[in-house]
Amino acid sequence: MQATVRHFDAGTRSGSVLLDDGTELPFDTEAFDAGGLRLLRLGQRVNIAVEGAAGDASGAGPGRITVITLSTFPLP
């Protein structure tokens, strides 16, 4: 799934993204580190892997980002 970086804190390596429907999802240090990145900038397009997204058997909420990486990189 693709999203756009809304906020990124380089100190904590966490932030949030906006999905194309306007939903904001936070990501934590673990998700950032899983993508192998060093930095993100506001407005950057990214690929995300989401666990527990609506429609999944695991949950009904928007889900939790488990990996975030550049849109030109494949998800691990």
C-alpha beads as a LAMMPS data file, in Angstrom:
LAMMPS data file: protein, C-alpha beads

76 atoms
75 bonds

1 atom types
1 bond types

-500.0 500.0 xlo xhi
-500.0 500.0 ylo yhi
-500.0 500.0 zlo zhi

Masses

1 110.0

Atoms # bond

1 1 1 0.000 0.000 0.000
2 1 1 1.266 3.523 -0.689
3 1 1 1.053 6.610 1.506
4 1 1 2.549 10.096 1.922
5 1 1 4.775 11.130 4.831
6 1 1 2.936 13.618 7.046
7 1 1 5.395 13.821 9.948
8 1 1 8.839 12.358 10.671
9 1 1 11.021 12.796 13.765
10 1 1 14.625 11.835 12.946
11 1 1 15.480 11.622 16.651
12 1 1 12.913 8.955 17.461
13 1 1 12.725 7.540 13.895
14 1 1 8.929 7.605 14.096
15 1 1 6.140 9.641 12.553
16 1 1 2.939 9.351 10.586
17 1 1 1.694 8.957 7.031
18 1 1 -1.487 9.876 5.196
19 1 1 -3.241 7.201 3.184
20 1 1 -4.767 8.265 -0.125
21 1 1 -8.201 8.421 1.534
22 1 1 -6.887 10.947 4.100
23 1 1 -6.552 8.513 7.001
24 1 1 -3.524 9.255 9.179
25 1 1 -1.538 6.268 10.468
26 1 1 1.390 6.527 12.871
27 1 1 4.534 4.416 12.515
28 1 1 7.042 3.558 15.211
29 1 1 10.807 3.068 15.306
30 1 1 10.438 -0.657 14.679
31 1 1 8.502 -0.096 11.422
32 1 1 11.011 2.530 10.261
33 1 1 14.014 0.297 11.018
34 1 1 12.372 -2.650 9.200
35 1 1 12.383 -0.637 5.955
36 1 1 16.141 -0.012 5.997
37 1 1 15.846 3.764 5.657
38 1 1 17.913 6.541 7.228
39 1 1 15.626 9.524 6.692
40 1 1 12.214 10.565 5.366
41 1 1 11.001 13.972 4.247
42 1 1 7.532 15.479 4.421
43 1 1 5.420 14.763 1.344
44 1 1 7.531 11.788 0.289
45 1 1 5.667 8.806 -1.174
46 1 1 6.314 5.555 0.641
47 1 1 5.293 1.908 0.587
48 1 1 3.873 0.547 3.825
49 1 1 2.936 -2.871 5.125
50 1 1 -0.058 -2.753 7.459
51 1 1 -1.064 -5.406 9.981
52 1 1 -4.652 -5.645 11.209
53 1 1 -6.173 -3.437 8.493
54 1 1 -9.933 -3.245 8.002
55 1 1 -11.078 -6.208 5.995
56 1 1 -8.398 -8.460 7.478
57 1 1 -9.454 -11.223 9.818
58 1 1 -7.080 -9.756 12.424
59 1 1 -8.942 -6.524 13.161
60 1 1 -11.404 -3.842 12.159
61 1 1 -9.335 -0.647 12.605
62 1 1 -7.032 1.006 10.107
63 1 1 -4.198 -1.220 11.296
64 1 1 -0.595 -0.800 12.395
65 1 1 2.319 -0.069 10.076
66 1 1 4.923 -2.826 10.340
67 1 1 7.269 -1.657 7.547
68 1 1 7.786 1.683 5.824
69 1 1 10.126 2.195 2.883
70 1 1 10.495 4.342 -0.229
71 1 1 7.893 3.868 -2.949
72 1 1 10.665 2.770 -5.334
73 1 1 11.825 -0.001 -2.975
74 1 1 10.087 -3.371 -2.649
75 1 1 8.630 -4.290 0.722
76 1 1 10.700 -6.922 2.535

Bonds

1 1 1 2
2 1 2 3
3 1 3 4
4 1 4 5
5 1 5 6
6 1 6 7
7 1 7 8
8 1 8 9
9 1 9 10
10 1 10 11
11 1 11 12
12 1 12 13
13 1 13 14
14 1 14 15
15 1 15 16
16 1 16 17
17 1 17 18
18 1 18 19
19 1 19 20
20 1 20 21
21 1 21 22
22 1 22 23
23 1 23 24
24 1 24 25
25 1 25 26
26 1 26 27
27 1 27 28
28 1 28 29
29 1 29 30
30 1 30 31
31 1 31 32
32 1 32 33
33 1 33 34
34 1 34 35
35 1 35 36
36 1 36 37
37 1 37 38
38 1 38 39
39 1 39 40
40 1 40 41
41 1 41 42
42 1 42 43
43 1 43 44
44 1 44 45
45 1 45 46
46 1 46 47
47 1 47 48
48 1 48 49
49 1 49 50
50 1 50 51
51 1 51 52
52 1 52 53
53 1 53 54
54 1 54 55
55 1 55 56
56 1 56 57
57 1 57 58
58 1 58 59
59 1 59 60
60 1 60 61
61 1 61 62
62 1 62 63
63 1 63 64
64 1 64 65
65 1 65 66
66 1 66 67
67 1 67 68
68 1 68 69
69 1 69 70
70 1 70 71
71 1 71 72
72 1 72 73
73 1 73 74
74 1 74 75
75 1 75 76
